[in-house]
Amino acid sequence: MRTLLDLPVPLRPVDQQRNSGIALKAIDEKIKADAWIVRATEELRDAMSELLLSGRPSAGA
């Protein structure tokens, strides 16, 4: 009976693995940046909504 340890695991050449790692890291950084933008936009939306719904005059009025 074969076990999982007996199965061959094909590996890509090291340079391809390295390039894949670089690409995945760049994608991860983009996801983090996008998440930061989403959080900042939500905070701005909440602050503006509170100001608009409070009936207080704006700073420029």
Backbone hydrogen bonds, N-H to C=O, Kabsch-Sander energy under -0.5 kcal/mol:
donor,donor_aa,acceptor,acceptor_aa,energy
6,D,3,T,-1.4
7,L,3,T,-0.6
7,L,4,L,-1.1
16,Q,13,P,-0.5
17,Q,13,P,-2.2
18,R,14,V,-2.8
19,N,15,D,-2.3
20,S,16,Q,-2.4
21,G,17,Q,-2.3
22,I,18,R,-2.3
23,A,19,N,-2.3
24,L,20,S,-2.6
25,K,21,G,-2.2
26,A,22,I,-2.1
27,I,23,A,-2.2
28,D,24,L,-2.4
29,E,25,K,-2.4
30,K,26,A,-2.0
31,I,27,I,-2.3
32,K,28,D,-2.2
33,A,29,E,-2.3
34,D,30,K,-2.6
35,A,31,I,-2.3
36,W,32,K,-2.0
37,I,33,A,-2.2
38,V,34,D,-2.4
39,R,35,A,-2.4
40,A,36,W,-2.6
41,T,37,I,-2.5
42,E,38,V,-2.5
43,E,39,R,-2.4
44,L,40,A,-2.2
45,R,41,T,-2.7
46,D,42,E,-2.7
47,A,43,E,-2.3
48,M,44,L,-2.7
49,S,45,R,-2.8
50,E,46,D,-2.3
51,L,47,A,-2.0
52,L,48,M,-3.0
53,L,49,S,-2.6
54,S,50,E,-1.0
55,G,51,L,-0.6
56,R,51,L,-0.6
61,A,58,S,-1.3
